[in-house]
Amino acid sequence: MSTILIGVDSSARSEDAVALGRRLALAGTGKVIAATVTPSDHPDRDQAHATVRRMSGLLMGIEPDRIRTAIVTGRSPAEALHGLAESDHASVLVVGSSHRGRLGRVQPGGTAERLLAGSPCAVALAPDGYRVPADKPLRRVGVAFDGSPESRTAFAAALSAAQACNAELEVITVIPTRVYGAPVLGTPSGYEVVRADVEGSLRHDHAEALTDLPDAVRVESVMLEGHPAVVLAERSADLDLLFIGSRGYGPLRAVLTGGTSGAVTRTAQCPVIVLPRGVEAPLAEVFDTAAAAGRLA
């Protein structure tokens, strides 16, 4: 049984997180937890109860027996939510953007940034203002793919989401216009050889990923050029949800953003889900095709 954990406070950006958590919950049958954190030294449980009651009330269309609330204490919201995600075996932890972000863009605040530095489960970030078009169906799901194990993890999750939501899957590979490290070869021709090798490898892995996919899934192959983080952020304007893998080092089964994934989470124009490393079928339990049929608009 999957668990969607939504970190909330009394702010509007938490309403964004609830709206995204609700969309994910409609694609399956798992539990949904609306959780808030109160300081361990000066807990305000009355305010905390009021917050989780109000936020959980925004989960329209989710069966009441699937919803619960939680109040946890901790030295910081990130630490407390991290602990709750571990104890409740959460599949995904949903949070809102910073209040400093631009409308319609993801801009992780302090809590989200800390969660992205070692969360034990996937982290979903809702853009500022996402609560307004909350009932907009998920029609186009994207995944950043470069052939790495981390991008293959993201691909598996995006495929599950596309199937459950009856959405089109957009597989995006970005060919970098600069290949760092190549100049050590000493000549422009050497640089071009290395860049051609990188491009050839990316194109091969991209084509291979699109073979043997379920017939029912509508897939669009997208090959672009440029700085990966910039291109992915721009492309996100045409997506309803974007999946991206964690960087290729750090602890297994943990989210840890790197240069590309970290930059995308700060500038994306749609919700972003960052996947933990070392999980073969991430979010497979969250996205239930049979349960979602007929429930998603």
Beta strands, then each sheet from edge to edge (+ up, - down):
strand 1: 3-7
strand 2: 31-39
strand 3: 67-74
strand 4: 92-96
strand 5: 122-126
strand 6: 140-144
strand 7: 168-175
strand 8: 219-225
strand 9: 241-245
strand 10: 272-275
sheet 1: 3+ 2+ 1+ 4+ 5+ 10- 9- 6- 7- 8-
end
